[in-house]
Amino acid sequence: MAILIITLFFQEEVPLYRSLEKTIEIMTECSQTQYDIQKTISDTSPIYGRGFRDLHTHLELLRDEYTNKRKKWIDILNTNGRSWRDLGLPVSTEALAGGGAYLSLIISKYVQLVMEESGKVEGLMMTLKTNRISKLKERFKEALKLLLECSSSSLPPQCPQCTEHCTHCMRGLLKQSVTISTSYTLISLKEYNGYIHSASRQIVCEHFEGILKITSILKSLVKRSNSTR
């Protein structure tokens, strides 16, 4: 008899508890995520780097901020809060739009800083130390990877206010990616011309492998862009 009662309890009560537990988790997520988005977008100091004069520190801050917030928000942003709406929970359209815009703004700022550094480096190629050029090339790669991460099926093919630095649509991301890839290739070729007669075969191979990697990332973004049309 006792075994029968326990069996009935697990058949009827446990599934109900699990269902309620899942509902409570979604309700908690809804409240915490929207609060986090609203709190975050009210302070854009991480993006503009107030108090950070060092480029490396600023870029690292942007990268960490993007990774952290994207991990927390991306599923909800991509589905426009569908799991919340299905339960009839209040969803702030403004908050979700603000969260997406914040992530795009981080990418835009990152790319802007890298391109500004690129402009400085290109004019001083013959006098710069190799490590500064290498750092810039790594930043180009990181910027492209961020643009690839930022692209998703939820982005429109093109937005009405698409500009040179737009990160709110696939067309804008693609334009910035092409610019970065072109700058990386030009700097790499100038660098190669500077040591063509003195570099080892390994260094030369690594040099062109870098260009191929950049091209591969750009190719992935182009494919993703085509799939959203």
Beta strands, then each sheet from edge to edge (+ up, - down):
end
